[in-house]
Amino acid sequence: MYVYAIVDRECHPPAEWRGLEGSQLSTLGYRSLAAVVSTTAVPPRPDTAAILCHEALVEALGVHHRALPVRFGTVFSDASAVTEALAERYESLVADMERIGGKVELGLIALLRAPRESVEVRAPDADVSSDAPSGSEGARYLQARRRAYARAEADKSAARQLAHEVDLALHDYALDRRLMAVNEGGLVLRAAYLVVPADVPAVRDSIDDLRGRRPDVAIVLSGPWPPYSFVSGPPGMHVEPIEGVRHAP
């Protein structure tokens, strides 16, 4: 059985909706929840058509019902295995449904418009001590390490500052968020925000205002998407809290 999403038990997808390869959709219930499923003989290939079909169905369910998105490629051996999984995670799924059901996810990435040059650190051939003569290979190595450390600290500080500014900009709209700081080719910050669908236009306006205040940073907002990043369990996007930045309320 292929699983698309978890919904409230009274939810039933329209009969004309189809799953992967035109398969008929059905629901398998456990207490107040149900899994939207279709029958499949083999796990689907992760090609573009299949992924888009899965995403379109998950998004459509989220528009009309409270829904928890399930990752592409989630397959169980049979119907009983699906209901067993619902039973095992029931309390967590119910809590997730109350917390993120009916909400959407907005993705945000921020890039420096003028990325800092990378600092290359090469270990010297010989042992290096802190009192290496000035101009020696060891001294140059230590200097390069200090520069690299200072650069890394500056990048962390920039990520914390930008995360704080985004938090302030979205304070009235973001119900939760996931953040990670990165330092790859000028990419400073990657984040996901949980919002009510009706607030999406206001979030976009707030980000536009922030762009005006931070011309040094290119801020790209994407979505709305199903709230994959906020479902309990293994996260769909590897995210780590940024040290020094408060958790969203």
N, CA and C of each residue as an Amber inpcrd file, in Angstrom:
protein
   747
   0.8490000  -1.1930000   0.0000000   0.0000000   0.0000000   0.0000000
   0.8860000   1.2460000   0.0000000   0.5640000   2.1470000  -0.9110000
   1.3190000   3.3990000  -1.0090000   0.5590000   4.4820000  -0.2380000
   1.2730000   5.2260000   0.6150000   0.6390000   6.2300000   1.4730000
   1.0110000   7.6300000   1.0060000  -0.0050000   8.4990000   0.8900000
   0.1900000   9.8810000   0.4510000   0.1530000  10.8690000   1.6130000
  -0.7930000  10.6810000   2.5150000  -0.9830000  11.6520000   3.5930000
  -1.8280000  11.0280000   4.6930000  -1.7930000  11.6760000   5.8580000
  -2.6640000  11.3210000   6.9770000  -3.7020000  12.4260000   7.1170000
  -4.9640000  12.0380000   7.2270000  -6.0570000  13.0130000   7.2970000
  -6.9830000  12.6450000   8.4540000  -7.9320000  13.5370000   8.7460000
  -8.9890000  13.1860000   9.6980000  -9.8480000  12.0710000   9.1040000
 -10.3630000  11.2120000   9.9550000 -11.0380000  10.0060000   9.4720000
 -12.2410000  10.3130000   8.5900000 -12.9180000  11.4180000   8.8520000
 -14.1070000  11.7300000   8.0410000 -13.7630000  12.2380000   6.6470000
 -12.4880000  12.4630000   6.3850000 -12.0620000  12.9410000   5.0630000
 -12.0610000  11.7940000   4.0610000 -12.6700000  12.0280000   2.9050000
 -12.6590000  11.0400000   1.8270000 -12.3520000  11.7690000   0.5230000
 -11.2420000  11.4520000  -0.1360000 -10.9130000  12.1240000  -1.3990000
 -12.0130000  11.9010000  -2.4320000 -12.2710000  12.8800000  -3.2870000
 -13.2740000  12.7090000  -4.3430000 -12.9850000  11.4780000  -5.1970000
 -14.0300000  10.8300000  -5.6460000 -13.8820000   9.5780000  -6.3940000
 -13.0710000   9.7530000  -7.6650000 -13.1170000  10.9720000  -8.2440000
 -12.3990000  11.1780000  -9.5100000 -10.9020000  11.4170000  -9.3190000
 -10.4660000  11.6420000  -8.1030000  -9.0320000  11.8340000  -7.8660000
  -8.3030000  10.5130000  -8.0790000  -7.0980000  10.6030000  -8.6090000
  -6.2980000   9.4200000  -8.8760000  -4.9080000   9.5740000  -8.2810000
  -4.3420000   8.4240000  -7.9130000  -2.9960000   8.4020000  -7.3750000
  -1.9780000   8.0620000  -8.4460000  -0.8560000   7.4890000  -8.0310000
   0.2100000   7.1370000  -8.9580000  -0.2880000   6.1720000 -10.0200000
   0.1020000   6.4590000 -11.2640000  -0.2670000   5.6240000 -12.4100000
  -1.7720000   5.4320000 -12.5100000  -2.5280000   6.4600000 -12.1360000
  -3.9770000   6.4070000 -12.2640000  -4.6820000   5.5190000 -11.2630000
  -4.0080000   5.1550000 -10.1800000  -4.5880000   4.2220000  -9.2080000
  -5.7390000   4.8540000  -8.4310000  -6.6730000   4.0060000  -8.0150000
  -7.8190000   4.4410000  -7.2190000  -7.3770000   4.7370000  -5.7900000
  -7.8610000   5.8390000  -5.2450000  -7.5250000   6.2050000  -3.8740000
  -8.5400000   5.6300000  -2.8980000  -8.0690000   5.3460000  -1.6990000
  -8.9580000   4.9190000  -0.6230000  -8.3670000   5.3940000   0.7000000
  -9.0840000   5.1840000   1.7820000  -8.5730000   5.5630000   3.1000000
  -8.5980000   4.3560000   4.0260000  -7.6100000   4.3060000   4.9090000
  -7.5340000   3.2760000   5.9350000  -7.5360000   3.9800000   7.2840000
  -8.5650000   3.7380000   8.0850000  -8.7290000   4.4970000   9.3070000
  -8.2390000   3.7960000  10.5570000  -7.8420000   4.6030000  11.5220000
  -7.5660000   4.1270000  12.8750000  -7.9940000   5.2260000  13.8290000
  -8.9980000   4.9490000  14.6410000  -9.5660000   5.9270000  15.5620000
  -9.9290000   7.2080000  14.7990000  -9.3500000   8.3650000  15.1570000
  -9.7900000   9.6220000  14.5280000  -9.0340000   9.9600000  13.2500000
  -8.0560000   9.1070000  12.8790000  -7.2150000   9.4130000  11.7190000
  -7.4090000   8.3950000  10.6100000  -6.9370000   8.7500000   9.4300000
  -6.9540000   7.8290000   8.2970000  -5.7710000   8.1310000   7.3920000
  -5.2820000   7.0960000   6.7330000  -4.2250000   7.2540000   5.7380000
  -4.8550000   7.2190000   4.3550000  -4.4670000   8.1530000   3.5080000
  -4.9050000   8.1480000   2.1130000  -3.9200000   7.2760000   1.3460000
  -4.4290000   6.2240000   0.7090000  -3.5560000   5.2130000   0.1160000
  -4.0410000   4.8180000  -1.2710000  -3.1670000   4.1110000  -1.9750000
  -3.5470000   3.4020000  -3.1950000  -2.7410000   2.1140000  -3.2370000
  -3.2190000   1.1680000  -4.0000000  -2.5460000  -0.1280000  -4.0960000
  -1.4330000  -0.0630000  -5.1300000  -0.2870000  -0.6220000  -4.7700000
   0.8310000  -0.6720000  -5.7070000   1.5380000  -2.0040000  -5.5590000
   1.9930000  -2.5410000  -6.6670000   2.6850000  -3.8280000  -6.6300000
   4.1460000  -3.6650000  -6.2390000   4.7400000  -2.5630000  -6.6610000
   6.1540000  -2.3080000  -6.3740000   6.3100000  -0.8490000  -5.9710000
   7.3490000  -0.5200000  -5.2130000   7.5910000   0.8900000  -4.8830000
   7.7640000   1.7140000  -6.1510000   7.2440000   2.9270000  -6.1850000
   7.3350000   3.7520000  -7.3980000   8.7570000   4.2140000  -7.6560000
   9.0800000   4.3630000  -8.9250000  10.3640000   4.9450000  -9.2970000
  10.3110000   6.4460000  -9.0200000  11.3840000   7.0180000  -8.5120000
  11.3720000   8.4560000  -8.1950000  11.5970000   9.3290000  -9.4190000
  10.7480000   9.1440000 -10.4370000  10.8750000   9.9840000 -11.6230000
  10.0080000  11.2290000 -11.4630000  10.1770000  12.1670000 -12.3810000
   9.5070000  13.4610000 -12.2600000   7.9890000  13.3200000 -12.2190000
   7.4410000  12.4840000 -13.1000000   5.9850000  12.3380000 -13.1710000
   5.4190000  11.8030000 -11.8590000   6.0740000  10.8030000 -11.2850000
   5.5780000  10.2120000 -10.0450000   5.6750000  11.1950000  -8.8830000
   6.7930000  11.8990000  -8.7930000   6.9730000  12.8600000  -7.7010000
   5.9450000  13.9840000  -7.8010000   5.7250000  14.4880000  -9.0200000
   4.7520000  15.5630000  -9.1970000   3.3340000  15.0960000  -8.8890000
   3.0190000  13.8580000  -9.2570000   1.6930000  13.3100000  -8.9480000
   1.4930000  13.2460000  -7.4360000   2.4840000  12.7270000  -6.7380000
   2.4080000  12.6450000  -5.2760000   2.2180000  14.0300000  -4.6670000
   3.0490000  14.9810000  -5.0960000   2.9850000  16.3260000  -4.5230000
   1.6500000  17.0040000  -4.8180000   1.1510000  16.8270000  -6.0460000
  -0.1210000  17.4540000  -6.4130000  -1.2550000  16.9200000  -5.5430000
  -1.2370000  15.6220000  -5.2860000  -2.2960000  15.0300000  -4.4740000
  -2.2000000  15.4960000  -3.0170000  -0.9820000  15.5280000  -2.4770000
  -0.8000000  15.9890000  -1.0970000  -1.2480000  17.4440000  -0.9600000
  -0.8840000  18.2770000  -1.9390000  -1.2830000  19.6870000  -1.8850000
  -2.7950000  19.8330000  -1.9900000  -3.4290000  19.0500000  -2.8700000
  -4.8840000  19.1260000  -3.0190000  -5.5870000  18.7030000  -1.7310000
  -5.0720000  17.6640000  -1.0990000  -5.6560000  17.2440000   0.1790000
  -5.5360000  18.3570000   1.2150000  -4.3910000  19.0400000   1.2260000
  -4.1740000  20.1160000   2.1870000  -5.0550000  21.3240000   1.9600000
  -5.4830000  21.5280000   0.7260000  -6.3700000  22.6550000   0.4240000
  -7.7700000  22.3990000   0.9750000  -8.2210000  21.1680000   0.8630000
  -9.6080000  20.8520000   1.2090000  -9.7800000  20.2680000   2.6140000
  -8.6920000  19.7720000   3.2120000  -8.7950000  19.0930000   4.4990000
  -7.5440000  19.3770000   5.3280000  -7.6290000  19.0670000   6.6080000
  -6.4100000  19.0220000   7.4120000  -5.6420000  17.7720000   6.9930000
  -4.3620000  17.9290000   6.7120000  -3.5930000  16.7870000   6.2230000
  -2.1480000  16.8770000   6.6830000  -1.5870000  15.7200000   7.0280000
  -0.1620000  15.6080000   7.3210000   0.5010000  14.9510000   6.1210000
   1.4280000  15.6290000   5.4570000   2.0580000  15.0430000   4.2750000
   2.9670000  13.8780000   4.6400000   2.9890000  12.8800000   3.7790000
   3.8780000  11.7280000   3.9330000   4.8820000  11.7630000   2.7900000
   6.1110000  11.4250000   3.0810000   7.1720000  11.4990000   2.0880000
   6.9090000  10.5980000   0.8880000   7.3430000  11.0790000  -0.2800000
   7.2520000  10.2710000  -1.4970000   7.9690000   8.9370000  -1.2830000
   7.3430000   7.8650000  -1.7770000   7.9690000   6.5470000  -1.7220000
   7.6500000   5.7360000  -0.4880000   6.6990000   6.1960000   0.3410000
   6.3500000   5.4590000   1.5620000   5.3860000   4.3270000   1.2200000
   5.8510000   3.0920000   1.3600000   5.0690000   1.9150000   0.9720000
   5.0220000   0.9270000   2.1370000   3.8470000   0.3460000   2.3730000
   3.6720000  -0.6990000   3.3770000   3.2480000  -1.9860000   2.6820000
   3.4960000  -3.0970000   3.3470000   3.2440000  -4.3960000   2.7200000
   1.7660000  -4.6410000   2.4450000   0.9000000  -4.1670000   3.3410000
  -0.5390000  -4.3690000   3.1500000  -1.3070000  -3.3860000   4.0310000
  -2.6340000  -3.4800000   3.9800000  -3.4780000  -2.5410000   4.7250000
  -3.2640000  -2.6520000   6.2280000  -3.0850000  -3.8630000   6.7240000
  -2.9020000  -4.0230000   8.1680000  -1.6140000  -3.3650000   8.6400000
  -0.5860000  -3.3670000   7.8090000   0.6720000  -2.7130000   8.1770000
   0.4850000  -1.2020000   8.2790000  -0.3720000  -0.6520000   7.4270000
  -0.6530000   0.7870000   7.4880000  -1.3680000   1.1270000   8.7910000
  -2.4080000   0.3730000   9.1190000  -3.1560000   0.6730000  10.3450000
  -2.3030000   0.4350000  11.5930000  -1.4070000  -0.5420000  11.5360000
  -0.4910000  -0.7580000  12.6620000   0.4250000   0.4510000  12.8460000
   0.8920000   1.0050000  11.7330000   1.7440000   2.1900000  11.8140000
   0.9710000   3.3740000  12.3850000  -0.2850000   3.5220000  11.9810000
  -1.1190000   4.5870000  12.5480000  -1.2940000   4.3940000  14.0530000
  -1.4990000   3.1600000  14.4660000  -1.6870000   2.8830000  15.8900000
  -0.4200000   3.1840000  16.6860000   0.7290000   2.8030000  16.1440000
   1.9960000   3.0020000  16.8520000   2.3090000   4.4800000  17.0580000
   1.9620000   5.2980000  16.0870000   2.3000000   6.7200000  16.1580000
   1.0680000   7.5930000  16.4020000   0.0080000   6.9910000  16.8810000
  -1.2640000   7.7070000  16.9380000  -1.1780000   9.0030000  17.7320000
  -0.6580000   8.9620000  18.9410000  -0.6310000  10.1650000  19.7790000
   0.1860000  11.2710000  19.1250000   1.3270000  10.9020000  18.5530000
   2.1730000  11.8930000  17.8830000   1.4780000  12.4800000  16.6620000
   0.7920000  11.6270000  15.8960000   0.0960000  12.1020000  14.6990000
  -1.0720000  13.0180000  15.0570000  -1.7990000  12.6770000  16.1070000
  -2.9030000  13.5350000  16.5390000  -2.3710000  14.8980000  16.9630000
  -1.2660000  14.8940000  17.7060000  -0.6660000  16.1650000  18.1310000
  -0.2100000  16.9780000  16.9260000   0.3990000  16.3000000  15.9480000
   0.8190000  16.9950000  14.7270000  -0.3800000  17.5650000  13.9800000
  -1.4640000  16.8080000  13.9270000  -2.6490000  17.2790000  13.2080000
  -3.1890000  18.5510000  13.8460000  -3.2050000  18.5930000  15.1730000
  -3.6750000  19.7950000  15.8550000  -2.7220000  20.9650000  15.6400000
  -1.4340000  20.6650000  15.5520000  -0.4240000  21.7210000  15.4690000
  -0.2510000  22.2490000  14.0530000  -0.2090000  21.3610000  13.0580000
   0.1140000  21.8190000  11.7000000  -0.9620000  21.5070000  10.6700000
  -2.0170000  20.7810000  11.0620000  -3.0920000  20.5200000  10.1160000
  -3.7280000  21.8190000   9.6450000  -3.9050000  21.9620000   8.3380000
  -4.4750000  23.1870000   7.7960000  -3.4790000  24.3160000   7.6300000
  -2.2070000  24.0670000   7.9400000  -1.1580000  25.0860000   7.7860000
  -0.3100000  24.7570000   6.5620000   0.5110000  25.7210000   6.1560000
   1.4080000  25.5180000   5.0250000   2.8250000  25.9200000   5.4200000
   3.7560000  25.4980000   4.6090000   5.1730000  25.7860000   4.8370000
   5.6880000  26.7390000   3.7610000   6.4280000  27.7420000   4.1860000
   7.1350000  28.6290000   3.2680000   8.6270000  28.4200000   3.4600000
   9.3410000  28.2400000   2.3580000  10.7840000  28.0740000   2.4290000
  11.4830000  29.3960000   2.1870000  12.6240000  29.5800000   2.8430000
  13.3970000  30.8120000   2.6810000  14.8730000  30.4730000   2.6110000
  15.5590000  31.0450000   1.6320000  17.0130000  30.9790000   1.5940000
  17.5410000  32.3980000   1.4360000  18.6930000  32.6450000   2.0100000
  19.3200000  33.9650000   1.9340000  20.7560000  33.7970000   1.4770000
  21.1470000  34.5920000   0.4960000  22.4880000  34.5230000  -0.0640000
  23.1170000  35.9000000  -0.0570000  24.3960000  35.9530000   0.2940000
  25.1280000  37.2070000   0.2010000  25.2880000  37.5760000  -1.2640000
  25.0240000  38.8280000  -1.5940000  25.1710000  39.2600000  -2.9880000
  26.6400000  39.3250000  -3.4010000  27.5320000  39.5100000  -2.4330000
  28.9710000  39.5070000  -2.7050000  29.6000000  38.4920000  -1.7640000
  29.5930000  37.1900000  -2.1390000  30.1040000  36.1540000  -1.2450000
  31.5510000  36.4080000  -0.8380000  31.8520000  36.0810000   0.4210000
  33.2260000  36.2090000   0.8870000  34.1030000  35.1670000   0.2070000
  35.3490000  35.5310000  -0.0190000  36.2800000  34.5750000  -0.5830000
  36.5930000  33.5110000   0.4570000  36.7500000  32.2800000  -0.0160000
  37.0840000  31.2010000   0.9010000  38.5370000  31.3200000   1.3440000
  38.8050000  30.7800000   2.5110000  40.1610000  30.7930000   3.0510000
  40.6920000  29.3740000   3.0070000  41.7790000  29.1620000   2.2640000
  42.3610000  27.8320000   2.1380000  43.4180000  27.6400000   3.2140000
  43.3090000  26.5250000   3.9200000  44.2720000  26.2170000   4.9760000
  44.9680000  24.9160000   4.6110000  46.2730000  24.9900000   4.3910000
  47.0640000  23.8060000   4.0750000  48.0140000  23.5150000   5.2250000
  48.0150000  22.2780000   5.6780000  48.9110000  21.9110000   6.7630000
  50.3520000  21.9580000   6.2760000  51.2640000  22.4770000   7.0880000
  52.6770000  22.5240000   6.7000000  53.2860000  21.1380000   6.7300000
  54.4160000  20.9940000   6.0590000  55.0970000  19.7030000   6.0250000
  55.6850000  19.3430000   7.3840000  56.1340000  20.3500000   8.1160000
  56.7720000  20.1010000   9.4070000  55.8230000  20.4390000  10.5360000
  56.2040000  20.0310000  11.7610000  55.4090000  20.3790000  12.9380000
  55.3630000  21.8850000  13.0990000  54.2060000  22.4000000  13.5620000
  54.0180000  23.8330000  13.6850000  53.8240000  24.1760000  15.1510000
  54.4700000  25.1850000  15.6280000  54.2850000  25.6610000  16.9970000
  53.8270000  27.0920000  16.9580000  53.2460000  27.5530000  18.0590000
  52.7030000  28.9010000  18.1020000  53.7780000  29.9600000  18.0050000
  55.0680000  29.5800000  18.2810000  56.1410000  30.5680000  18.1950000
  56.9460000  30.4200000  16.9150000  56.2910000  29.9060000  15.8380000
  56.9840000  29.7510000  14.5630000  57.4520000  31.1030000  14.0650000
  58.6550000  31.1640000  13.4780000  59.1870000  32.4430000  13.0000000
  58.2470000  33.0920000  12.0040000  58.1610000  34.4260000  12.0780000
  57.3170000  35.1730000  11.1510000  57.7750000  34.9320000   9.7290000
  56.8370000  34.6570000   8.8280000  57.1560000  34.4230000   7.4280000
  57.4270000  32.9750000   7.1100000  57.5700000  32.1110000   8.1390000
  57.8070000  30.7010000   7.8870000  56.5230000  30.0230000   7.4410000
  56.6750000  28.8060000   6.9380000  55.4980000  28.0550000   6.4970000
  54.5500000  27.8140000   7.6640000  55.1140000  27.5230000   8.8410000
  54.2800000  27.2980000  10.0110000  53.5000000  28.5250000  10.4170000
  54.1430000  29.6890000  10.3720000  53.4540000  30.9270000  10.7340000
  52.3250000  31.2270000   9.7550000  52.5910000  30.9940000   8.4820000
  51.5460000  31.2400000   7.4750000  50.3580000  30.3050000   7.6930000
  50.6630000  29.0700000   8.0790000  49.5980000  28.1050000   8.3610000
  48.7370000  28.5690000   9.5360000  49.3880000  29.0190000  10.6060000
  48.6450000  29.4930000  11.7660000  47.8100000  30.7210000  11.4350000
  48.3730000  31.6180000  10.6470000  47.6320000  32.8110000  10.2470000
  46.4020000  32.4360000   9.4200000  46.5900000  31.4610000   8.5180000
  45.4620000  31.0220000   7.6890000  44.3730000  30.3890000   8.5490000
  44.7780000  29.6220000   9.5530000  43.7920000  29.0140000  10.4440000
  43.0340000  30.0790000  11.2220000  43.7380000  31.0920000  11.6820000
  43.0670000  32.1710000  12.4090000  42.0640000  32.8870000  11.5080000
  42.4700000  33.1360000  10.2560000  41.5570000  33.8060000   9.3220000
  40.3270000  32.9410000   9.0500000  40.5620000  31.6330000   8.8750000
  39.4380000  30.7320000   8.6140000  38.4800000  30.6990000   9.7990000
  39.0340000  30.6700000  11.0090000  38.1900000  30.6630000  12.2080000
  37.4030000  31.9660000  12.3120000  38.0900000  33.0890000  12.0690000
  37.4100000  34.3860000  12.1400000  36.3080000  34.4730000  11.0970000
  36.5670000  33.9190000   9.8920000  35.5570000  33.9300000   8.8370000
  34.3470000  33.0960000   9.2350000  34.6000000  31.9180000   9.8120000
  33.4990000  31.0540000  10.2410000  32.6630000  31.7320000  11.3210000
  33.3240000  32.4000000  12.2610000  32.5950000  33.1030000  13.3120000
  31.7850000  34.2620000  12.7370000  32.3610000  34.9580000  11.7490000
  31.6350000  36.0580000  11.1120000  30.4030000  35.5400000  10.3810000
  30.5330000  34.3720000   9.7240000  29.3940000  33.7910000   9.0190000
  28.2890000  33.3900000   9.9990000  28.6820000  32.8070000  11.1470000
  27.6860000  32.4410000  12.1540000  26.9760000  33.6830000  12.6850000
  27.7490000  34.7340000  12.9140000  27.1550000  35.9780000  13.4050000
  26.1900000  36.5590000  12.3840000  26.5720000  36.5110000  11.0960000
  25.6930000  37.0220000  10.0430000  24.4040000  36.2190000   9.9770000
  24.5110000  34.8920000  10.1320000  23.3180000  34.0490000  10.0990000
  22.4110000  34.3510000  11.2860000  23.0020000  34.5160000  12.4760000
  22.1960000  34.8350000  13.6570000  21.4760000  36.1670000  13.4890000
  22.2020000  37.1670000  12.9700000  21.6030000  38.4830000  12.7950000
  20.4570000  38.4350000  11.7880000  20.6900000  37.7510000  10.6650000
  19.6430000  37.6760000   9.6510000  18.4480000  36.8800000  10.1680000
  18.7100000  35.7790000  10.8760000  17.6090000  34.9960000  11.4420000
  16.7820000  35.8510000  12.3930000  17.4500000  36.6700000  13.1840000
  16.7390000  37.5620000  14.1060000  15.8830000  38.5640000  13.3340000
  16.4210000  39.1110000  12.2560000  15.6640000  40.0860000  11.4660000
  14.4580000  39.4320000  10.7970000  14.6330000  38.2120000  10.3060000
  13.4960000  37.5080000   9.7050000  12.4570000  37.1960000  10.7760000
  12.9120000  36.7710000  11.9620000  11.9780000  36.5180000  13.0640000
  11.1340000  37.7480000  13.3670000  11.7830000  38.8970000  13.4250000
  11.0480000  40.1290000  13.7050000  10.0590000  40.4430000  12.5840000
  10.4990000  40.2410000  11.3320000   9.6340000  40.5510000  10.1900000
   8.3980000  39.6590000  10.1610000   8.5610000  38.3950000  10.6050000
   7.4570000  37.4330000  10.5130000   6.8240000  37.1350000  11.8670000
   7.1110000  37.9650000  12.8460000   6.6540000  37.7060000  14.2120000
   5.1460000  37.5010000  14.2930000   4.3860000  38.2590000  13.5240000
   2.9250000  38.1920000  13.6090000   2.3350000  37.0220000  12.8250000
   3.1620000  36.3050000  12.0520000   2.6180000  35.2990000  11.1370000
   3.1960000  33.9000000  11.3400000   4.4680000  33.7920000  11.6910000
   5.1080000  32.4800000  11.7890000   4.6730000  31.7590000  13.0590000
   4.0630000  30.5910000  12.8920000   3.6430000  29.7770000  14.0280000
   4.7910000  28.9160000  14.5430000   5.7090000  28.5910000  13.6640000
   6.8830000  27.7950000  14.0140000   7.8740000  27.9690000  12.8830000
   9.1280000  27.5820000  13.1460000  10.0960000  27.6410000  12.0660000
  11.2470000  26.6880000  12.3160000  11.9120000  26.3090000  11.2430000
  13.1030000  25.4750000  11.2800000  14.2140000  26.2680000  10.6060000
  15.3780000  26.3020000  11.2360000  16.4850000  27.1060000  10.7280000
  17.7580000  26.2980000  10.6510000  18.5990000  26.6400000   9.6990000
  19.9660000  26.1590000   9.7130000  20.8550000  27.2240000   9.1000000
  22.0460000  27.3720000   9.6620000  23.0390000  28.2870000   9.1030000
  23.9720000  27.4780000   8.2180000  24.3130000  28.0210000   7.0970000
  25.2210000  27.3380000   6.1830000  26.2380000  28.3440000   5.6670000
  27.2880000  27.8340000   5.0640000  28.3110000  28.6940000   4.4910000
  28.8080000  28.0390000   3.2180000  27.9850000  28.0930000   2.1910000
  28.2970000  27.4410000   0.9290000  28.0330000  28.4100000  -0.2110000
  29.0930000  28.9070000  -0.8150000  28.9380000  29.7770000  -1.9670000
  28.1000000  31.0020000  -1.7030000  28.2140000  31.5570000  -0.5060000
  27.4590000  32.7590000  -0.1840000  26.1150000  32.5000000   0.4540000
  25.6900000  31.2240000   0.5250000  24.4190000  30.8970000   1.1730000
  24.5830000  31.0270000   2.6800000  23.7870000  31.8960000   3.2820000
  23.9300000  32.2110000   4.7020000  22.9020000  31.4790000   5.5530000
  21.6970000  31.3420000   5.0320000  20.6000000  30.8590000   5.8610000
  19.6180000  30.0660000   5.0210000  19.1320000  28.9760000   5.5970000
  18.0280000  28.2240000   4.9950000  16.9950000  28.0150000   6.0910000
  15.7360000  28.2450000   5.7720000  14.7100000  28.1800000   6.8100000
  13.3830000  27.7260000   6.2260000  12.5170000  27.2360000   7.1060000
  11.1390000  26.9030000   6.7460000  10.2340000  27.4980000   7.8120000
   9.1230000  28.0810000   7.3840000   8.1890000  28.7490000   8.3010000
   6.8030000  28.1340000   8.1570000   6.1720000  27.8960000   9.2840000
   4.8140000  27.3610000   9.3140000   3.8450000  28.5240000   9.4770000
   2.9060000  28.6490000   8.5350000   1.9760000  29.7780000   8.5770000
   0.5720000  29.3140000   8.1970000  -0.3950000  30.1410000   8.5380000
  -1.7750000  29.9350000   8.0890000  -1.8580000  30.3690000   6.6230000
  -2.5280000  29.6120000   5.7560000  -2.5830000  29.9820000   4.3410000
  -3.0090000  31.4190000   4.0910000  -3.9560000  31.9200000   4.8700000
  -4.4430000  33.2880000   4.6570000  -3.3670000  34.3350000   4.9150000
  -2.3050000  33.9660000   5.6490000  -1.2530000  34.9290000   5.9720000
  -0.1100000  34.9400000   4.9580000  -0.1660000  34.0700000   3.9540000
   0.9310000  33.9990000   2.9760000   1.1830000  35.3450000   2.2940000
   0.1620000  36.0680000   1.8070000   0.4350000  37.3790000   1.1880000
   1.1230000  38.3490000   2.1410000   0.7130000  38.3560000   3.4150000
   1.3330000  39.2600000   4.3850000   2.7880000  38.8780000   4.6340000
   3.0840000  37.5900000   4.6520000   4.4730000  37.1440000   4.8140000
   5.3150000  37.6280000   3.6420000   4.7810000  37.5010000   2.4350000
   5.5280000  37.9590000   1.2550000   5.7880000  39.4600000   1.3280000
   4.8000000  40.2200000   1.7680000   4.9900000  41.6710000   1.9130000
   6.0630000  41.9770000   2.9510000   6.0690000  41.2410000   4.0510000
   7.0620000  41.4730000   5.0980000   8.4680000  41.1530000   4.6070000
   8.5950000  40.0960000   3.8220000   9.9090000  39.7530000   3.2670000
  10.3430000  40.7980000   2.2490000   9.4020000  41.3290000   1.4820000
   9.7410000  42.4230000   0.5550000  10.2900000  43.6260000   1.3210000
   9.6790000  43.9580000   2.4420000  10.1730000  45.0630000   3.2650000
  11.5810000  44.7750000   3.7770000  11.8250000  43.5270000   4.1870000
  13.1520000  43.1610000   4.6830000  14.1930000  43.2500000   3.5760000
  13.8100000  42.8660000   2.3740000  14.7490000  42.9950000   1.2480000
  15.1870000  44.4450000   1.0730000  14.2490000  45.3710000   1.2620000
  14.5920000  46.7800000   1.1380000  15.5740000  47.2400000   2.1950000
  15.5140000  46.6210000   3.3790000  16.4290000  46.9980000   4.4630000
  17.7600000  46.2720000   4.3910000  17.7950000  45.1510000   3.6410000
  19.0260000  44.3720000   3.5410000  19.4050000  44.1550000   2.0800000
  19.8230000  45.2210000   1.3860000  20.1900000  45.0710000  -0.0230000
  21.4260000  44.2080000  -0.2310000  22.1800000  43.9410000   0.8380000
  23.3780000  43.1100000   0.7280000  23.0560000  41.6240000   0.6600000
  21.7900000  41.2740000   0.8990000  21.3950000  39.8690000   0.9480000
  20.2580000  39.6200000  -0.0370000  20.3880000  38.5590000  -0.8260000
  19.2980000  38.1260000  -1.7050000  18.4440000  37.1270000  -0.9330000
  17.1820000  37.4610000  -0.7270000  16.2740000  36.6110000   0.0470000
  15.2320000  36.0280000  -0.8970000  15.1790000  34.7020000  -0.9480000
  14.2610000  34.0020000  -1.8480000  13.2390000  33.2470000  -1.0100000
  11.9690000  33.5300000  -1.2480000  10.8690000  32.8780000  -0.5330000
  10.1580000  31.9390000  -1.4970000   9.8990000  30.7160000  -1.0820000
   9.2280000  29.7360000  -1.9420000   8.0260000  29.1430000  -1.2170000
   7.1150000  28.5810000  -1.9970000   5.9200000  27.9820000  -1.4300000
   4.6820000  28.8050000  -1.7620000   3.5640000  28.4780000  -1.1470000
   3.4060000  27.5580000  -0.0110000   3.4630000  26.0840000  -0.4060000
   3.9890000  25.2740000   0.5260000   4.1240000  23.8350000   0.3620000
   3.4090000  23.1250000   1.5130000   3.1610000  21.8330000   1.3460000
   2.7150000  21.0520000   2.5030000   3.7890000  21.1220000   3.5970000
   3.4070000  21.0900000   4.8630000   4.3670000  21.3440000   5.9460000
   5.2350000  20.1390000   6.3100000   5.9750000  19.6190000   5.3360000
   6.8250000  18.4510000   5.5740000   7.8130000  18.6710000   6.7160000
   8.4100000  19.8510000   6.7820000   9.4850000  20.0950000   7.7460000
   9.0110000  20.1010000   9.1900000   7.6970000  20.1220000   9.3980000
   7.1630000  20.2670000  10.7500000   6.4720000  19.0110000  11.2660000
   6.4710000  17.9560000  10.4600000   5.9130000  16.6850000  10.9150000
   6.9100000  16.0400000  11.8690000   6.4440000  15.5290000  12.9850000
   7.3280000  14.8970000  13.9560000   7.9780000  13.6620000  13.3520000
   9.1470000  13.3380000  13.8820000   9.8720000  12.1970000  13.3660000
  11.0410000  12.6590000  12.5420000  11.6250000  11.7650000  11.7240000
  12.7860000  12.1490000  10.9290000  12.4570000  13.3280000  10.0410000
  13.1790000  14.4600000  10.1560000  12.8510000  15.6500000   9.3780000
  13.1590000  15.4680000   7.9140000  12.3330000  16.0840000   7.0830000
  12.5810000  16.0230000   5.6580000  13.7260000  16.9110000   5.2470000
  13.9710000  17.9590000   5.9690000  15.0690000  18.8690000   5.6800000
  15.9600000  18.8720000   6.8980000  17.2540000  18.5390000   6.7300000
  18.1500000  18.5090000   7.8870000  18.2900000  19.9180000   8.4250000
  17.8130000  20.1200000   9.6180000  17.8410000  21.4580000  10.1950000
  18.4390000  21.4150000  11.5790000  19.2110000  22.4060000  11.8840000
  19.8100000  22.5340000  13.2020000  19.5230000  23.9320000  13.7180000
  19.2420000  24.0640000  15.0170000  19.0410000  25.4050000  15.5620000
  20.3130000  26.2100000  15.4860000  20.1810000  27.4880000  15.2050000
  21.3340000  28.3720000  15.1780000  21.6060000  28.8440000  16.5940000
  22.8140000  28.6310000  17.0620000  23.1720000  29.0190000  18.4250000
  22.9380000  30.5110000  18.6240000  22.2500000  30.8290000  19.6880000
  22.0210000  32.2340000  20.0000000  20.7260000  32.7780000  19.4500000
  19.9870000  31.9710000  18.6840000  18.7060000  32.4090000  18.1280000
  17.5980000  31.6710000  18.8600000  16.6220000  32.3940000  19.3540000
  15.5480000  31.7860000  20.1310000  14.6820000  30.9080000  19.2490000
  14.0510000  29.9280000  19.8630000  13.0700000  29.1150000  19.1510000
  11.8150000  29.9350000  18.9310000  11.1730000  29.7180000  17.7960000
   9.9250000  30.4270000  17.5150000   8.8590000  29.9570000  18.4870000
   7.9020000  30.8430000  18.8140000   6.8380000  30.4430000  19.7490000
   5.9310000  29.4080000  19.1050000
